[in-house]
């Protein structure tokens, strides 16, 4: 018998939500300075809430950087010049 999808572990249920609660929106407005004490909780302005995604590196770049003991440079995505055989 399989486990129902609603009975998964607690950590799996914590994920990025696109919709914020009113309290969360007010907290973000306070941080950005767009909230005053005389403001009302109804008719709140829109608040951008984006999930930050970390950039991924290629496996080859990781191995080369680890072998050299350095961090990859900005222009490292370019291929080195090769000699032409005649």
Secondary structure, 3 states (H helix, E strand, C coil): CCCCHHHCCHHHHCCCCCCCCHHHHHHHHHHHCCCCCCCCCCCCCCCCCCCCCCCCCCHHHHHHHHHHCCCCCCCCCCCCCCCCCC
